């Protein structure tokens, strides 16, 4: 029976990965975003605001991750944050977080920029530039992964 149940689990996980991939979300990104959603707030905002930021980043990932990755954007360029100043240091902030921070909706992706629309209707570009060396994937900020569920952690 153990073999059958293990096979069923593998099949279910494979199906979940296939569904995520079909939506344009790579499995490892989906796992990281799940950690981010369950983890502490990385910005000095209240809980509902942080949940909105995470929802925006997840929405971006579900819609644009596959296309951005195909256009050459790295995971750090999309989902990175500065390891010591996640909210304040824009030079370490990936495009998904820049869009979420500004309340922008992505409308197109190309190798050089991600076009976003502001709430007022203006079209802006998030240009693809090298991030600082201290940029890491948001869910890998040192110390944060070890403190999941323990409240706000602002400059891990």
Backbone as ProteinMPNN parsed JSONL, in Angstrom:
{"seq_chain_A": "XXXXXXXXXXXXXXXXXXXXXXXXXXXXXXXXXXXXXXXXXXXXXXXXXXXXXXXXXXXXXXXXXXXXXXXXXXXXXXXXXXXXXXXXXXXXXXXXXXXXXXXXXXXXXXXXXXXXXXXXXXXXXXXXXXXXXXXXXXXXXXXXXXXXXXXXXXXX", "coords_chain_A": {"N_chain_A": [[0.808, -1.2, 0.0], [1.996, 1.207, 0.647], [3.571, 1.802, -1.565], [1.638, 2.278, -3.536], [0.324, 4.526, -2.454], [2.412, 6.361, -2.397], [2.93, 6.582, -5.105], [0.547, 7.755, -5.909], [0.749, 10.229, -4.639], [3.013, 11.26, -5.96], [1.932, 11.414, -8.536], [-0.137, 13.274, -8.132], [1.399, 15.517, -7.401], [2.809, 15.86, -9.783], [0.704, 16.504, -11.477], [-0.126, 18.917, -10.32], [2.173, 20.47, -10.802], [2.122, 20.476, -13.596], [-0.249, 21.896, -14.069], [0.443, 24.392, -12.966], [2.547, 25.049, -14.695], [1.198, 25.241, -17.101], [-0.258, 27.523, -16.65], [1.713, 29.32, -16.89], [3.397, 29.604, -14.784], [6.284, 28.705, -13.3], [7.242, 25.785, -11.474], [9.129, 26.016, -9.292], [9.014, 28.711, -8.774], [6.368, 29.017, -8.015], [6.439, 27.538, -5.617], [8.207, 29.152, -4.119], [6.726, 31.542, -3.96], [4.604, 30.638, -2.463], [5.891, 30.175, -0.012], [6.539, 32.826, 0.548], [3.98, 33.942, 0.849], [3.113, 32.655, 3.156], [4.925, 33.483, 4.967], [6.65, 35.967, 7.032], [5.933, 39.534, 7.018], [7.789, 41.532, 4.817], [8.047, 44.173, 4.425], [7.508, 47.384, 5.929], [4.546, 47.471, 6.569], [0.978, 47.175, 7.221], [-0.783, 44.073, 7.926], [-2.994, 43.453, 6.015], [-2.221, 45.118, 3.853], [0.295, 44.054, 3.169], [-0.547, 41.494, 2.4], [-1.93, 42.214, 0.1], [0.213, 43.106, -1.487], [1.63, 40.696, -1.818], [-0.366, 39.2, -3.126], [-0.54, 40.666, -5.486], [2.03, 40.239, -6.569], [1.936, 37.459, -6.887], [-0.178, 37.313, -8.735], [1.037, 38.66, -10.887], [3.09, 36.815, -11.394], [1.644, 34.507, -12.115], [0.482, 35.334, -14.496], [2.582, 36.46, -16.079], [5.121, 35.268, -15.681], [6.083, 33.068, -17.265], [6.309, 34.205, -19.862], [8.051, 36.344, -19.351], [10.317, 34.975, -18.453], [10.907, 33.531, -20.785], [11.598, 35.684, -22.362], [14.032, 36.303, -21.378], [14.345, 37.365, -18.831], [15.624, 37.088, -15.57], [15.039, 35.117, -12.572], [15.728, 36.613, -10.303], [15.642, 39.213, -11.353], [12.947, 39.467, -11.655], [11.684, 38.663, -9.203], [13.227, 39.497, -7.096], [14.533, 40.98, -4.057], [16.161, 43.439, -2.055], [18.45, 42.205, 0.253], [18.88, 43.429, 2.744], [17.363, 45.742, 2.881], [14.564, 45.508, 2.016], [12.211, 46.923, 1.264], [13.001, 49.578, 0.911], [15.261, 49.792, -0.778], [15.388, 50.24, -3.975], [17.118, 49.464, -5.973], [17.577, 46.836, -5.649], [15.227, 45.599, -6.101], [13.008, 43.465, -7.721], [11.099, 43.325, -10.827], [8.402, 42.436, -10.476], [7.872, 43.097, -7.814], [8.368, 45.851, -7.888], [6.245, 46.666, -9.515], [4.088, 45.864, -7.882], [4.571, 47.404, -5.599], [4.102, 49.98, -6.551], [1.477, 49.819, -7.28], [0.875, 49.101, -9.875], [-0.264, 47.593, -12.959], [0.873, 44.981, -14.904], [1.25, 45.014, -18.443], [2.578, 44.189, -20.711], [5.442, 42.332, -21.817], [8.829, 42.438, -22.685], [12.199, 41.739, -23.885], [13.7, 43.932, -22.934], [12.167, 45.519, -21.216], [9.373, 45.769, -18.923], [6.152, 46.61, -19.487], [3.892, 48.625, -17.724], [0.733, 49.641, -16.369], [-0.421, 52.486, -14.772], [-2.605, 53.332, -11.993], [-3.862, 55.622, -12.773], [-3.861, 55.389, -15.47], [-1.608, 55.846, -17.012], [1.068, 54.656, -19.057], [3.92, 52.973, -18.213], [7.428, 52.066, -18.027], [9.235, 49.371, -16.726], [12.402, 49.048, -16.65], [14.82, 46.65, -17.698], [17.418, 46.193, -15.765], [20.658, 45.558, -14.335], [20.537, 44.181, -11.088], [21.55, 45.097, -7.741], [24.296, 43.489, -5.989], [23.391, 42.547, -3.531], [20.819, 41.663, -3.904], [18.335, 39.21, -3.568], [16.24, 36.314, -4.076], [12.979, 36.937, -2.971], [11.837, 35.145, -1.131], [14.032, 33.978, -0.1], [15.405, 35.604, 1.596], [17.902, 36.094, 3.948], [17.458, 34.663, 7.133], [14.713, 35.186, 7.21], [13.342, 32.934, 6.258], [13.695, 31.184, 8.341], [12.062, 32.222, 10.247], [9.383, 31.943, 9.732], [6.002, 32.707, 10.062], [6.241, 34.107, 12.445], [5.475, 36.729, 12.854], [6.059, 40.204, 11.923], [8.917, 40.844, 9.976], [11.105, 43.035, 9.171], [13.752, 44.174, 8.118], [15.408, 41.831, 7.414]], "CA_chain_A": [[0.0, 0.0, 0.0], [2.842, 2.395, 0.672], [3.983, 2.104, -2.924], [0.49, 2.874, -4.215], [0.062, 5.881, -1.963], [3.526, 7.203, -2.844], [2.707, 6.834, -6.526], [-0.565, 8.705, -6.011], [1.282, 11.534, -4.253], [3.843, 11.724, -7.082], [1.035, 11.765, -9.642], [-0.807, 14.523, -7.764], [2.395, 16.583, -7.496], [3.081, 16.077, -11.204], [-0.449, 17.204, -12.024], [-0.045, 20.297, -9.811], [3.245, 21.143, -11.536], [1.661, 20.666, -14.971], [-1.228, 22.974, -14.056], [1.186, 25.635, -12.766], [3.304, 25.349, -15.907], [0.244, 25.655, -18.122], [-0.625, 28.905, -16.337], [2.881, 30.157, -17.089], [4.122, 29.719, -13.521], [7.198, 27.581, -13.083], [7.01, 25.132, -10.183], [9.974, 26.555, -8.227], [8.512, 30.05, -8.459], [5.147, 28.781, -7.244], [6.83, 27.148, -4.257], [8.758, 30.326, -3.449], [5.645, 32.47, -3.661], [3.854, 30.051, -1.35], [6.66, 30.512, 1.192], [6.386, 34.262, 0.765], [2.617, 34.189, 1.334], [2.977, 32.123, 4.519], [5.99, 34.026, 5.798], [6.47, 37.276, 7.663], [5.949, 40.721, 6.156], [9.15, 42.007, 4.573], [7.953, 45.622, 4.322], [6.86, 47.963, 7.113], [3.139, 47.756, 6.283], [0.072, 46.322, 7.986], [-1.044, 42.752, 7.354], [-3.77, 43.471, 4.769], [-1.439, 45.734, 2.777], [1.284, 43.058, 2.747], [-1.268, 40.45, 1.666], [-2.18, 42.778, -1.227], [1.49, 43.078, -2.224], [1.893, 39.298, -2.195], [-1.366, 38.829, -4.132], [-0.146, 41.321, -6.73], [3.205, 39.533, -7.086], [1.459, 36.151, -7.348], [-0.917, 37.556, -9.97], [2.034, 38.934, -11.92], [3.779, 35.566, -11.715], [0.735, 33.604, -12.829], [0.215, 35.834, -15.844], [3.723, 36.912, -16.861], [6.395, 34.597, -15.409], [6.524, 32.283, -18.42], [6.72, 35.099, -20.944], [9.244, 37.091, -18.939], [11.432, 34.028, -18.446], [11.221, 33.274, -22.195], [12.212, 36.909, -22.899], [15.374, 36.422, -20.83], [14.369, 37.905, -17.472], [15.996, 36.091, -14.557], [14.171, 35.086, -11.392], [16.09, 37.75, -9.447], [15.141, 40.435, -11.983], [11.494, 39.494, -11.498], [11.187, 38.43, -7.846], [14.274, 39.818, -6.133], [14.476, 42.094, -3.111], [17.438, 43.669, -1.383], [18.449, 41.379, 1.465], [18.933, 44.216, 3.978], [16.39, 46.837, 2.823], [13.647, 44.97, 1.01], [11.249, 47.932, 0.814], [13.599, 50.882, 0.63], [16.321, 49.794, -1.783], [14.815, 49.893, -5.273], [18.133, 48.874, -6.845], [17.561, 45.393, -5.431], [13.835, 45.155, -6.205], [12.616, 42.911, -9.003], [9.993, 43.972, -11.527], [7.097, 42.094, -9.893], [7.716, 43.875, -6.587], [8.238, 47.256, -8.278], [4.861, 46.853, -9.965], [3.207, 45.744, -6.717], [4.833, 48.553, -4.719], [3.502, 51.161, -7.145], [0.078, 49.591, -7.63], [0.802, 49.035, -11.329], [-0.643, 46.334, -13.585], [1.691, 44.682, -16.085], [0.46, 44.879, -19.671], [3.396, 43.577, -21.764], [6.809, 41.983, -21.441], [9.785, 42.198, -23.766], [13.511, 41.518, -23.276], [14.301, 45.13, -22.351], [11.319, 46.214, -20.241], [8.007, 45.318, -18.663], [5.245, 47.758, -19.519], [2.863, 48.594, -16.689], [-0.24, 50.726, -16.416], [-0.699, 53.036, -13.446], [-4.032, 53.439, -11.689], [-4.361, 56.785, -13.515], [-3.901, 55.044, -16.879], [-0.329, 56.093, -17.696], [1.875, 53.472, -19.362], [5.296, 53.161, -17.75], [8.333, 50.936, -18.281], [10.206, 48.908, -15.735], [13.522, 48.632, -17.509], [15.629, 45.539, -17.239], [18.749, 46.646, -15.385], [21.254, 44.659, -13.345], [20.255, 44.499, -9.693], [22.731, 45.102, -6.88], [24.737, 42.169, -5.542], [22.654, 42.129, -2.347], [19.468, 41.226, -4.258], [18.077, 37.774, -3.475], [14.823, 36.018, -4.23], [12.295, 37.426, -1.773], [11.602, 34.05, -0.179], [15.327, 33.495, 0.385], [16.082, 36.622, 2.39], [18.488, 35.4, 5.102], [16.786, 34.817, 8.418], [13.257, 35.207, 7.105], [12.828, 31.582, 6.093], [13.725, 30.532, 9.646], [11.12, 32.875, 11.158], [8.053, 31.919, 9.14], [4.878, 32.71, 10.982], [6.56, 34.754, 13.721], [5.208, 38.167, 12.807], [6.749, 41.046, 10.956], [10.372, 40.865, 9.941], [11.35, 44.073, 8.175], [15.032, 44.176, 7.454], [15.992, 40.558, 7.866]], "C_chain_A": [[0.85, 1.262, 0.0], [3.256, 2.798, -0.735], [2.861, 2.776, -3.693], [0.237, 4.297, -3.77], [1.185, 6.838, -2.378], [3.364, 7.554, -4.318], [1.584, 7.845, -6.728], [-0.108, 10.119, -5.662], [2.128, 12.102, -5.378], [2.978, 12.173, -8.253], [0.328, 13.088, -9.359], [0.156, 15.699, -7.869], [2.723, 16.89, -8.945], [1.935, 16.839, -11.861], [-0.432, 18.669, -11.591], [1.016, 21.083, -10.575], [2.814, 21.417, -12.977], [0.645, 21.801, -15.065], [-0.526, 24.312, -13.902], [1.923, 26.028, -14.038], [2.375, 25.828, -17.022], [-0.208, 27.093, -17.894], [0.552, 29.845, -16.562], [3.721, 30.317, -15.837], [4.985, 28.478, -13.333], [7.068, 27.074, -11.646], [7.838, 25.756, -9.056], [9.549, 27.966, -7.824], [7.229, 29.937, -7.639], [5.444, 28.399, -5.805], [7.376, 28.344, -3.481], [7.682, 31.324, -3.069], [4.755, 31.943, -2.539], [4.566, 30.328, -0.026], [6.502, 31.989, 1.546], [5.014, 34.57, 1.369], [2.436, 33.726, 2.78], [3.957, 32.754, 5.492], [5.667, 35.388, 6.382], [6.468, 38.404, 6.627], [7.392, 41.2, 6.029], [9.2, 43.517, 4.432], [7.244, 46.152, 5.548], [5.433, 48.43, 6.806], [2.27, 46.849, 7.141], [-0.201, 45.02, 7.232], [-1.843, 42.777, 6.061], [-3.012, 44.096, 3.59], [-0.402, 44.757, 2.252], [0.618, 41.943, 1.951], [-1.605, 40.931, 0.257], [-0.938, 42.787, -2.095], [1.758, 41.659, -2.718], [0.903, 38.849, -3.273], [-1.021, 39.442, -5.488], [1.045, 40.601, -7.375], [2.802, 38.158, -7.618], [0.684, 36.313, -8.656], [0.002, 37.853, -11.141], [2.684, 37.626, -12.367], [2.889, 34.633, -12.522], [0.521, 34.042, -14.274], [1.478, 36.016, -16.689], [5.021, 36.14, -16.66], [6.923, 33.841, -16.627], [7.034, 33.153, -19.551], [7.982, 35.875, -20.588], [10.473, 36.196, -18.946], [11.873, 33.73, -19.887], [11.907, 34.484, -22.842], [13.59, 37.165, -22.301], [15.472, 37.013, -19.439], [14.72, 36.793, -16.491], [15.002, 36.144, -13.396], [14.45, 36.269, -10.468], [15.547, 39.049, -10.035], [13.634, 40.578, -11.833], [11.066, 39.507, -10.032], [12.219, 38.734, -6.76], [13.902, 40.974, -5.22], [15.861, 42.251, -2.502], [17.413, 42.954, -0.04], [18.434, 42.171, 2.76], [17.902, 45.344, 4.02], [15.355, 46.511, 1.749], [12.702, 46.018, 0.441], [11.934, 49.179, 0.281], [14.59, 50.889, -0.524], [15.787, 49.301, -3.123], [15.825, 49.244, -6.209], [18.253, 47.364, -6.644], [16.182, 44.794, -5.62], [13.508, 44.693, -7.62], [11.344, 43.547, -9.55], [8.631, 43.665, -10.919], [6.84, 42.903, -8.625], [7.634, 45.368, -6.881], [6.809, 47.558, -8.718], [3.903, 46.817, -8.778], [3.343, 46.957, -5.804], [4.145, 49.811, -5.233], [2.022, 51.014, -7.476], [-0.155, 49.516, -9.131], [0.382, 47.649, -11.794], [0.214, 46.124, -14.821], [0.775, 44.507, -17.293], [1.248, 44.252, -20.816], [4.798, 43.328, -21.232], [7.631, 41.859, -22.708], [11.169, 42.064, -23.125], [14.102, 42.734, -22.567], [13.477, 45.767, -21.234], [9.995, 45.476, -20.052], [7.152, 46.573, -18.635], [4.167, 47.558, -18.471], [1.935, 49.784, -16.879], [-0.509, 51.179, -14.992], [-2.207, 53.079, -13.222], [-4.667, 54.624, -12.418], [-4.401, 56.535, -15.02], [-2.618, 55.29, -17.65], [0.396, 54.767, -17.932], [3.325, 53.804, -19.033], [6.114, 51.925, -18.088], [9.155, 50.646, -17.037], [11.333, 48.317, -16.559], [14.317, 47.509, -16.849], [17.048, 46.036, -17.024], [19.34, 45.655, -14.402], [20.915, 45.123, -11.931], [21.555, 44.461, -8.888], [23.053, 43.685, -6.411], [23.957, 41.65, -4.339], [21.207, 41.748, -2.643], [19.405, 39.701, -4.187], [16.601, 37.547, -3.777], [14.13, 36.33, -2.906], [12.128, 36.344, -0.721], [12.898, 33.442, 0.343], [16.093, 34.562, 1.163], [16.608, 35.959, 3.66], [17.744, 35.707, 6.392], [15.284, 34.755, 8.32], [12.688, 33.801, 7.01], [12.786, 30.844, 7.429], [12.716, 31.115, 10.617], [9.706, 32.885, 10.603], [6.988, 31.881, 10.231], [5.143, 33.401, 12.305], [6.398, 36.261, 13.666], [6.058, 38.902, 11.791], [8.258, 40.957, 11.106], [10.722, 41.854, 8.858], [12.759, 44.048, 7.693], [15.797, 42.952, 7.923], [17.484, 40.61, 7.762]], "O_chain_A": [[0.463, 2.274, -0.585], [3.291, 3.983, -1.065], [3.098, 3.738, -4.423], [-0.031, 5.176, -4.59], [0.924, 8.003, -2.677], [3.628, 8.684, -4.729], [1.66, 8.694, -7.617], [-0.519, 11.087, -6.301], [1.996, 13.275, -5.727], [3.258, 13.191, -8.885], [0.208, 13.929, -10.249], [-0.215, 16.762, -8.366], [2.898, 18.054, -9.306], [2.162, 17.711, -12.7], [-0.692, 19.561, -12.399], [0.786, 22.232, -10.954], [3.112, 22.482, -13.518], [0.665, 22.578, -16.019], [-0.845, 25.267, -14.611], [1.928, 27.198, -14.421], [2.731, 26.719, -17.795], [-0.509, 27.804, -18.852], [0.396, 31.059, -16.434], [4.674, 31.097, -15.834], [4.485, 27.359, -13.222], [6.814, 27.849, -10.724], [7.308, 26.001, -7.972], [9.707, 28.363, -6.67], [7.034, 30.681, -6.678], [4.785, 28.874, -4.881], [7.041, 28.527, -2.311], [7.716, 31.891, -1.977], [4.214, 32.723, -1.755], [3.925, 30.675, 0.966], [6.349, 32.343, 2.715], [4.908, 35.372, 2.298], [1.688, 34.341, 3.54], [3.835, 32.58, 6.704], [4.553, 35.895, 6.242], [6.944, 38.234, 5.504], [8.123, 41.264, 7.017], [10.285, 44.09, 4.33], [6.449, 45.433, 6.154], [5.152, 49.628, 6.785], [2.755, 45.876, 7.719], [0.116, 44.894, 6.05], [-1.411, 42.172, 5.08], [-3.154, 43.644, 2.454], [-0.224, 44.63, 1.041], [1.157, 41.494, 0.939], [-1.57, 40.141, -0.686], [-1.008, 42.511, -3.293], [2.074, 41.449, -3.89], [1.296, 38.187, -4.234], [-1.196, 38.798, -6.523], [1.059, 40.383, -8.586], [3.27, 37.739, -8.676], [0.873, 35.529, -9.586], [-0.214, 37.366, -12.251], [2.812, 37.361, -13.562], [3.334, 34.036, -13.503], [0.394, 33.206, -15.168], [1.452, 35.755, -17.891], [5.96, 36.349, -17.428], [8.097, 33.972, -16.974], [8.079, 32.867, -20.135], [8.872, 36.043, -21.421], [11.544, 36.606, -19.392], [13.069, 33.682, -20.175], [12.706, 34.324, -23.766], [14.252, 38.136, -22.669], [16.575, 37.154, -18.911], [14.179, 35.69, -16.571], [14.23, 37.093, -13.262], [13.523, 36.86, -9.914], [15.045, 39.897, -9.297], [13.106, 41.689, -11.878], [10.182, 40.277, -9.654], [12.085, 38.269, -5.628], [13.079, 41.824, -5.559], [16.636, 41.296, -2.447], [16.452, 43.087, 0.719], [18.014, 41.642, 3.789], [17.599, 45.851, 5.1], [15.291, 47.166, 0.709], [12.42, 46.001, -0.757], [11.483, 49.767, -0.702], [14.74, 51.914, -1.189], [15.738, 48.098, -3.378], [15.435, 48.545, -7.145], [18.958, 46.693, -7.396], [15.974, 43.615, -5.336], [13.704, 45.426, -8.589], [10.609, 44.219, -8.826], [7.781, 44.552, -10.851], [5.715, 43.344, -8.387], [6.907, 46.086, -6.196], [6.235, 48.58, -8.339], [3.004, 47.653, -8.681], [2.349, 47.474, -5.295], [3.659, 50.62, -4.443], [1.383, 51.975, -7.905], [-1.245, 49.826, -9.611], [0.634, 46.653, -11.116], [0.277, 46.994, -15.691], [-0.314, 43.941, -17.196], [0.651, 43.821, -21.803], [5.274, 44.014, -20.328], [7.195, 41.254, -23.687], [11.294, 42.262, -21.916], [14.934, 42.571, -21.674], [14.026, 46.478, -20.393], [9.567, 44.683, -20.89], [7.402, 47.488, -17.851], [3.599, 46.474, -18.34], [2.308, 50.797, -17.47], [-0.79, 50.365, -14.112], [-2.987, 52.884, -14.154], [-5.875, 54.63, -12.655], [-4.912, 57.366, -15.771], [-2.548, 54.971, -18.837], [0.339, 53.865, -17.096], [3.879, 54.792, -19.517], [5.563, 50.869, -18.397], [9.693, 51.546, -16.391], [11.218, 47.216, -17.097], [14.458, 47.439, -15.628], [17.788, 46.271, -17.979], [18.595, 44.973, -13.698], [20.996, 46.311, -11.62], [22.54, 43.86, -9.316], [22.199, 42.799, -6.434], [23.867, 40.438, -4.142], [20.435, 41.529, -1.709], [20.292, 39.001, -4.675], [15.805, 38.485, -3.739], [14.654, 36.011, -1.839], [12.267, 36.618, 0.471], [12.871, 32.5, 1.135], [17.3, 34.433, 1.366], [15.838, 35.323, 4.382], [17.442, 36.861, 6.697], [14.629, 34.309, 9.262], [11.659, 33.507, 7.619], [11.939, 29.974, 7.63], [12.523, 30.569, 11.703], [8.908, 33.749, 10.966], [7.079, 31.115, 11.19], [4.327, 33.285, 13.219], [7.109, 36.99, 14.358], [6.688, 38.301, 10.922], [8.797, 40.99, 12.212], [10.632, 41.502, 7.682], [12.774, 43.821, 6.484], [16.72, 43.048, 8.733], [18.16, 39.637, 8.095]]}, "name": "protein", "num_of_chains": 1, "seq": "XXXXXXXXXXXXXXXXXXXXXXXXXXXXXXXXXXXXXXXXXXXXXXXXXXXXXXXXXXXXXXXXXXXXXXXXXXXXXXXXXXXXXXXXXXXXXXXXXXXXXXXXXXXXXXXXXXXXXXXXXXXXXXXXXXXXXXXXXXXXXXXXXXXXXXXXXXXX"}
